[in-house]
Amino acid sequence: MTDARTPVSAVRRREVIDALRRGTVPRAGLDLFAVGLDRFAAAMDEEIAAVGKGGSAFRAIRGEYGSGKTFFARWLGERAKRAGLAVAEIQISETETPLHRLETVYRRLTERLTTASHPVGALRPIVDLWFYTLEEEVLDAGQVAEDDTEALTRAVDELMEQRLADVARTTPAFAAALRGYRRASETGDAGTAEALIAWLGGQRSVAASARRAAGVRGDLDHFGALGFLQGLLTVLRDCGHPGLLVVLDEIETLQRVRGDVREKGLNALRQLLDEIDGGRFPGLFLAITGTSAFFDGTQGVQRLPPLAQRLATDFTTDPRFDSPRAVQLRLTGFDLPKLGELGRNVRDLYAAGGSERISATVDDAYIADLAAAVTGGLGGKVGVAPRLFLRKLVADVLDRVEEFPDFDPRRDYALTVSSAELNETERNAAGDVHLDLP
């Protein structure tokens, strides 16, 4: 919810409004209009703080389509970045990112790796910062002169080996590739340096000449991916990022794959949880999102009893009494009052950068009517409505009120929803719809 006492920058406001206008979840600024997440904030911040001190954490976010799982994941990511953590959000899919291929999951992780200062493509800046940090540490020790390039290189290499000792025992190629990258960077061999960063990120088809220069072979495999993740956490920690939040979104897609692939995916998830519990990944916060059917149904977690036991959470009580410290967090989605509150928050955010006429024309009563009309057109399913509701509110109403001084949404706007602008879930709820706002 927007705090009127805290000014919001024009850039931040525009990024949020532009995303809502497109019908997508903003990548940042979710705290400006979030509804219903306050009850999770303290527990999530505690977990983030523990991860930042060398612990590890896991949470499963459950909810039906439209309940806000992706929103929650990005809201959590923003909180993690504010605490200095790096963040990677990965969508699990049968073809692009199958869960049982951890080498592919790791590759997607590095492709989507972000920090507060690097919203995209953070892997190379993180590695460069790591080497800079090691050099500063060596120089601060006072045993090597800054102009003694050879001695500085040897000292940094020795320090790097010490920091990666645990990783090198199982995945020596990670340290070898980092060494090769540093040599290529220092000698101005940009092509080799770029190729080795790609190889460190799990990319395939890296030039053989670059791999030979670093003394590494082949491509990353399933088991090597865990060692590379361990190495990445070490690098992050040394250069000022105390941890990494990894979100595996839409994990319920496992229910729709071939039986043997599903079993492998569930086993991969169980393996990750075993490694987290065993302390292999200090600084890792793993979160997954999925539907209730995935956690409770016969085609999901319940097919693997050891995994089901780990994720078991009692949801027989009133949702008001759900513990935010439980391994599974239940999102109950929106009702009309919450949808109206969401609309008012977005209206107020929009109005902060526009004319006073916006709040007067698009008043609370109109927002309530619009929320009810959109929900009614989607079969009364409030949980499906937020995306479409916010898109209509911003693009069809608020933009016009700001742009046209004589525009009155009650008089000049009739809510119309076509099948073409609906996603699959909304289309299943509504079909072809033509609505007139009362």
N, C-alpha and C positions, 0 to 999 in steps of 0.2 A: 504494500500500500504506500502511496506517495506521501511523504512527510512534507507539509507545506513549509516547514522551517529549514529544510535542506534543499537548496537550489539544485536543479537538474540541468546538466549541460545540454546545449542545443544539439550537439552531436549524439549524445546518448539518447535523448528524446527522439530524435529523428530515426535512429537505427531501430528503436522499438516500434515506432509507429509505422515505418516502412515495412517491417516484417509482418505486422498485423494486417496491413493493407493487402499484402500478398497472400495472406491466409496461412502463414507459417509461424512456428514458435521462434521468437527472437533468440539470438545467440547470447545476448547479454541484456542486462537491465531488467531481469524478471522480478527482482525485488521491488521494482517500482509499482507493480500492479498485482502481485501474487495474492491469492485468496486461499485461506484455509491451511497454509503451511506453517504458521507460527508454532503449532504444537510440536512440530518436528525439529524446529531450529536448534534448541538447546542440546538435544541429544546428538544431532548431526555435527554440531560444532565441537562437542566433546570428542566424538570419534575422529574428526579431522585433526584436533589438537593431539590426540594420542598417536595417530599415524605420523604426525609431524615430529614426534619424539622417538620414532623408531618402532612404533607398533604397527599393526596391520588390522584391517577391518573388512567385513563383508556385510552387505545388506541386499535383500531381495525386495523389490518394489512391485506390489501386485495391485492390479486394478483392471476393470473392463476397458474396452476401447472408448476413448473420450474422457477417461477419468483423470488424465493429466500426468501419465507416467513420464513421457518425454519432457514435459514442463518441469516436473519434479527433478529429473536427472540434471537438467540444465541449471535449475535453481541451485542444486547441490554443487554443481560444478563451479558456479560463481562464488559460492562460499569457500570452496576449496582453493580457488585462485587467490581470493583475498588473503588466505592464510599462507600463500606462497607455493602451494602445490601445483604441479602440472596436471593437465586433464586431457583425457582422450575419450571421446564418445564413439562407439562402434555399433553399427546396426548389424545384427546377425541375420544372415539370409542363406538359403540353401545353395545358391549359385555363386554369390559374390564373397560371402564370409561365413562358410560353414564352421560351426563351433568345434567340430572334432579335428579340424586342421589348425592347430595352435600356431603354426608358422604363418598362416594367412591372417589369423587374429592379430598376431604381433605386427605383421606388415601394416594392417589397417590402423593399428594403435599408433605406429610411428608416423603414418600419413596424416593422422588427425590429432597429433600431439600439439597441445597449445599451452601457453602460459599467459599470465596477465599482461606481459609485454610483447608476446608473440602470438597473436590470435590465429595464425596459420603457419605451417611449416616450421615448427619450433626445434626439430631434431638437430639440424646443423648449428643454429645459434647456441643451443645447449652444449653441444660438444666443444665448440670454440670457447665458450665461457669456461668450461671445465679445464681445458688446457691453460687458459689464462690464469685461472685460480691456482692451478698447480705451480705455475711459474712464479706467481706472487708468493706462494707459500715457501718455495725454495729460496727465493731472494730474501724474504723476510728472515729466514734462518741465518743469513749472513755468511754462509760457507761458500757461496759461489758469487763471483762478480758478474754484474749485469752484462758487461761487454765480452765475457768469456762464453761465446756461443756454444762451443763443444761441451764444455763442462756443464752449462745450463741444460743442454739437451740430455746429457747423461743423467743428471740429477732428476730432471722431470720424468724421464723414462723409469728410473728406479722408484720414484714416488708413485707413478702410475701403476707399476707392478705390485707395489704394496697394497694400494687401494683395491686392486682387482684380484687379489690373491685368491679369495674365496671363489670368485667367478671362474678364474683361470683353471682351477682344479677340474671343473666339469666342462667348461666352454672356453678353451684357450683361444679360439678363433676371434672372440670378441675383442680381447686385448690386442691381438695381432693386427686386426683391422684398424683399431684406434691408432696404434703405432704407425701403421702404413699411411693413414690419413694425415697424421701430423708431419711425417717426412715429406709427403707430397705437397702439403700446404706450404711448408717452409722453403721448398725448392721451386715453388711456383708452378708445379704440375697440376693445374686446375682440373684437367680431365680425370686424372687418377684420383684426386681428392674427392671430386663429385661422385665418381663411381663407388668409392669405398664408403662414403656416407650412405649411398643407396644400398650397398650390401649390408651395412650395419642396420639399416631399416628393414631388412628382410626382402628387399626387392630382388626379383629374378632377372636373369639375362644380363648380369653385370659383366663387363668386358673381362675376358680371361687375363689380359695383360695387367689389369688393375689388381685382380686377385693374386696373380703371381708376385706382383710388387710387394704385397702385404704378407705373402706366404699363407694364404687361405685358399680353400678349395670348395667347389660345389656351391649349392644353395642351402639356405637355412631349412632344417627339418623340424618335425613336431617337437622332438625332445630338446633340440638346440634352442628353440624359441623360449623355453623357460629359463635357460641360462642367459640368453640375451636380455630378457626382461629383468633378471637379477642384476646384470651389468648396467642396464639403463637406470635402475633405481640407485645404484652406487654413484653413477655420474651425476644424476639429478641432485642427490644429497650433498655431494661435494661442492656443487656450484650454486648452492643457496636455495634449491627447491627441496624441501624436506620430505616430499612424498609425491605420489602419483595417484589420482583418482581415475579408474578405468570403469566406464559404463558400458555394459553389454546390453544394448536395447533390443526390444522385440524378440526376446529369446524364445517366445512361444512358437516361433516358426519351426522349432524342432518337432512339433506335433504333426507337421504336414509332410515330413520327409520320409523316405523309405525306412523300414524298421531297423535295418542294421546300421544305417547312418544315424538314426535317432539314438540308438544305444551308444554309439561311439561319442556322440555329442554330450549325452548325459554323463558318460564316464569322464570326458574331458573336463566338464564342470566339477565333478567330484574330485578329480585330480588337482585342479586349481585350489579347491577348498582345503584339500589335504596339505598342499604345500604352504598355503597361508597359515593354517593351524600349526604346521610344523616350524614356522618361523623362518622360512626360506626367503620371504619377500618383505623385509622390514621397510615400511614406508608405502605399502600398497593398500589402497582402499578400493575394493572391487564391489561394484553394484550391478545388479541385473534387474531388468524389468520384464514382467510377463503378466499374462492374464491369470485369473483364478483357475481356469481350466487347465493351464499348464502346471500349476502347483498342485492341484487337487485331482485332476482327471487321470484316466488310465493311459493316455498317450503322452503323458509328461513325466514329471518328477517321480510320480508313484511307481513308474516302471523300474526304478532303481532304488530299492529299499534303503541302502546306506545313505543315499543323497536325500531321500524323503525324510529320514530320521533327522538329518542335520538341519533341514529347513522347516521342520514341524513347528507350527505356531497355532495357538488356540484362538480361533476367531468365532467362538460360539457366543461370546459376550457382546454387548452393545458396542458399536464402533467407538463410541465416546470414551470407552475404557481401554482402547488399544494402547499398548505400551510402545512409545517411540524408540525404546531400546531393544525391541524384539528383533529377531533375525529377519522376519518378514514384516514389511510395513504395508498396511492396507490403505489404499486411496479409495474413498467412497464416492468421488466424483462430485458433480454439481447438482444443487437443487435451484429453484428459481431465485430465492433470495441471494444465494452465492453468485449466480449468474448476473443478477442486478448489481451486486457489489463490484464484481469484476468490470462491468460496463462503466460504472461510476468512476472507478480508479483510472480506467483508460481515458474516459472523458476529461477527467481532471488533469491527467498527464498531457493530453493534447491541448487543453485550454491554457496550460502554463506557457505554451509557446505561441498562442494566438490571441484573438480578441476576447473581451469579456462577454461578448454576445454568445459565445459557444455554450457556456454554462447556463445562461438564461434560456436559450432556445432548446438545447438538448438537456432538459431538466430530468430530475430523478424519475418523475412519473413517465416521461416518454421512454426512458431507458428500460423501465419495467415493462412497458407495453411492447417494445421491440423484442425484448428477451422472451416474453410470452409468445409473441407471434412466430418468431423463429423456431422456438421449441415446439410449438403446435404443428408447424409444418414438417417437423421431423418426427412425427408420431408421438409427440409428448416426451421424447427421450432427451432429457436435459443434458445427460452426459455426452451426447453426441453433438450438442449445439455450440459449445464455446468458440470453436474455430470459425464457423460460419457467422455466428453472431458478431464477433469482433471484427471480422472482415466487412460485414455490412455496416456496422456502426462507424468504422473509420472511413471506408472508401465511399459509401453511399450517402452517409449522413454528415459526419463531422467535416469531411473535406468540402462538401457543398455549402455547409453553413459558413465555413471560413471564406470560401471563394465568392459566394454570391450573397450580398447583403440582404436581398429580399427573399431568400430561400427559407421556407418554413417546412420542416419535415412532415408535420402532421397534415399540412395542406398539399404539399407539392411532391410527396414521395409515397409511392405504393410499393411495399415490399414484394419483390418478385424473386423467386429462386428457381433456376433451371437445373436440370440434371447435369449439364456440362460442368457446372462450377462446384459440384459435390464430389467428395472423395467416396471410395467404395462403401465405407461404413455409413456415411450420411445418405448415400443413394439407397442403400438397403432399408434405411429407416423411412425414407420419404418418397422415393420414386420421382416422377415429374410433378413439380409443385408450382402453383401460382397462388400467392398469398396477398391479400390486401390488409395493411395494418389499420386497425380501427382507430 
